[in-house]
Amino acid sequence: MTQLSEHAVPQDLDSSHLVEMLRQMMLIRRFEDKAAEMYARGRIAGFLHLYSGEEAIAVGAINALNDDDHLFTHYRDHGHALARGVDPGRIMAELFGRETGVSRGKGGSMHLFDVERSFMGGYAIVAGHLPLACGMAFANQRLGNGRIVLCVFGDGAVNEGEFHESLNLAAVWKLPVIFLCENNFYGMGTDIRRVSAVIEVYKRAEAYAMPSRQVDGMNVLEMFEATRRAATGVRAGEGPAFLEAITFRFRGHSMADPEFYRRKEETAHWRDLDPINSYRARLQQHGVIDNGTFEELEAGVEAVVNAAAEFAESSPHPGPQSLYEDIYAEEPR
């Protein structure tokens, strides 16, 4: 086993797992860069919300789950899907609106879905997926299958009614769900300090009698350990847990955002805390990787992302018949 320091890493993570988490973070960053490029070239239409800068949260938290645990997330969902192991080509094809996409080209960027990986979707309605996560957790509880739910949302969701209703219900029924707030300080273009009387989001969960803590969302190992610790209690039947991950998105709210509301100095400060660079430096410091290994990871990620874009470009658009598929209504005769 590779041990980075006495307190810096879970004791049972070996070198291959540590390096794999770095690769996943690099894959998310490069995928998002390619998606931005494809958007600028007109290959992706509609809204596009990128996850650049927040990679440590998705990778750390999702690696702490079991493969069959359920995952619900918001519309900035590419990173979560990639960390969950959803095929990059099918994700990119979905962004392109192609038939080979994970939602058959009908969901686009905000509605990725892969039931085989228990990835239960990205959701465009702010906080609208929290009740759904509770419903899945309730089903798991009744079935006694040992599966838990990770529900990810942004700080913009915490003033919505569904947030409070879901946390209260989960606490009353002791549902097996982890609520994970990605606090990047801005709900669209509004600073959290302008709209929230309590800006330390984890303190809100304390009102619902559930264990809660604030986590460094720029540190993948801290995210892993905090999520694993929470999952242990939730899986043991102790009820829900709440994590607030402090992070920062390097790009605007969406590709259409000119970012007039954020100071350049603020963005520069957070870029200095880049989770990929800091994690790479830590692995190199402790001899887990060297420059050659990092360059191999870069080349591999580049090949995967380029192949994903080529796959999306060559995939067909959904045909007219698809209008009558995947719906509740019967096909007209």
Stockholm file with secondary structure:
# STOCKHOLM 1.0

chainA/1-333         MTQLSEHAVPQDLDSSHLVEMLRQMMLIRRFEDKAAEMYARGRIAGFLHLYSGEEAIAVGAINALNDDDHLFTHYRDHGHALARGVDPGRIMAELFGRETGVSRGKGGSMHLFDVERSFMGGYAIVAGHLPLACGMAFANQRLGNGRIVLCVFGDGAVNEGEFHESLNLAAVWKLPVIFLCENNFYGMGTDIRRVSAVIEVYKRAEAYAMPSRQVDGMNVLEMFEATRRAATGVRAGEGPAFLEAITFRFRGHSMADPEFYRRKEETAHWRDLDPINSYRARLQQHGVIDNGTFEELEAGVEAVVNAAAEFAESSPHPGPQSLYEDIYAEEPR
#=GR chainA/1-333 SS CCCCSTTTSCTTCCHHHHHHHHHHHHHHHHHHHHHHHHHHTTSSCSCCCCCTTCHHHHHHHHHTSCTTSEEEEESCCHHHHHHTTCCHHHHHHHHTTCTTSTTTTSSCTTCCCBGGGTEEEEESSTTTTHHHHHHHHHHHHHHTCCCCEEEEEEGGGTTSHHHHHHHHHHHHHTCSEEEEEEECSEETTEEGGGTCSCCCTHHHHHTTTCCEEEEETTCHHHHHHHHHHHHHHHHTTCCCEEEEEECCCSSCSSTTCCCTTSCHHHHHHHHTTCHHHHHHHHHHHTTSCCHHHHHHHHHHHHHHHHHHHHHHHHSCCCCGGGGGSSSSSCCCC
#=GC SS_cons         CCCCSTTTSCTTCCHHHHHHHHHHHHHHHHHHHHHHHHHHTTSSCSCCCCCTTCHHHHHHHHHTSCTTSEEEEESCCHHHHHHTTCCHHHHHHHHTTCTTSTTTTSSCTTCCCBGGGTEEEEESSTTTTHHHHHHHHHHHHHHTCCCCEEEEEEGGGTTSHHHHHHHHHHHHHTCSEEEEEEECSEETTEEGGGTCSCCCTHHHHHTTTCCEEEEETTCHHHHHHHHHHHHHHHHTTCCCEEEEEECCCSSCSSTTCCCTTSCHHHHHHHHTTCHHHHHHHHHHHTTSCCHHHHHHHHHHHHHHHHHHHHHHHHSCCCCGGGGGSSSSSCCCC
//
